[in-house]
């Protein structure tokens, strides 16, 4: 079972704040075809990583499509993440609180370096819950953006939102 206690404990070991997060659950199996940045942009068929412009996109030996969209610089940084999501219609906002009619994303940084992205879910019983793709591993839900702040991902450094109207 994906959301087994054994799998949950492995994730909690890396992300201690999830221990007290009632919304934490593992919702999908490990999948190497997309990562957190792609997931935050609603893309599940491509791994987004900083690549030299002349190497975009390409398919790896593992068959996974890799790309760095919108011709942004070959740099994994808060600046380039902001540029990518600005192309997608997002604007910088103050916080990760749920706002009906908006999609939100959070970017994480450690020691000034970008590390992770998460997105807030917008419909049904999960509206307002956050969702993270953990590298090539599991897809999880968590109650707040801050629930996965850790030694691995650092802290939330920036929020952006996009109107769904």
Secondary structure as UniProt FT lines:
FT   TURN            2..3
FT   HELIX           5..14
FT   HELIX           16..20
FT   TURN            22..23
FT   STRAND          25..28
FT   TURN            32..33
FT   HELIX           36..40
FT   TURN            41..42
FT   STRAND          47..48
FT   HELIX           53..55
FT   STRAND          58..59
FT   TURN            61..62
FT   STRAND          65..67
FT   TURN            70..71
FT   HELIX           78..87
FT   TURN            88..89
FT   STRAND          91..93
FT   TURN            100..101
FT   STRAND          102..110
FT   TURN            111..112
FT   STRAND          113..120
FT   HELIX           124..126
FT   TURN            127..128
FT   STRAND          130..133
FT   TURN            135..136
FT   STRAND          139..142
FT   HELIX           145..148
FT   TURN            151..153
FT   STRAND          154..163
//
